[in-house]
């Protein structure tokens, strides 16, 4: 999906396989993180949250 300004409005953050043919995915869409379940039967939105703040690594 491409926004009007040419940037992408959807981004895949993470996926996890639960079982063959079953996955969880976190998708960022317009500043929100959406957790979806994916299977052969389709997609289901499970949860939605504000994006997590970036992790800052401490300097040694």
N, C-alpha and C positions, 0 to 999 in steps of 0.2 A: 504494500500500500504506500502510495506517495502523497505527501501533503502538497498543498498548493505552492509552497515555496520550494519544492523539489526535494525536500528531506523526507526520510521515511517516518511514518507515523506509528508503525508497529515494529517491535523488535523482540526477538526470542531471547529471553534471559537465561533460562535453564530448562532442561528436561531430565526426567527420571523415569526409568522403566520399572514398573511395578511387577509385571508378569508379561509373558508373551502376548503381544497385541494390546497391552494396557500401559499407558504412560500418564505422567503428570507433567505439565508444562507451565512455566511462568512467562507471561507475555507482557511487555510494557506497551501500553497503548494510550497516547495522548496524556502522558504524565501519570498514569495509573498502572499498578501491577495487578494482573489478573491471573489467578490460578485456574487452569482448566484440566479436566480429565479427558483423555483421548482413548477411544477404543474403536474396534471395527464398526460399532453401531453409530459412532459420531463423537461430537465434542459436547462437554457439559461445563459451564462456568461454575466453579466451586467456591471461590472467594475473590475479594477485591480489596486492595490496600493502597495507601500512598507508597511511593517508591522508598526503598530503604536509603538512608544517607550513605554516601561512599565511605568505604573503609580506608582509614588513613594508617599507613604503616609507620610505626615509630622509627626514628633515626637512631642507629646504634651509636 
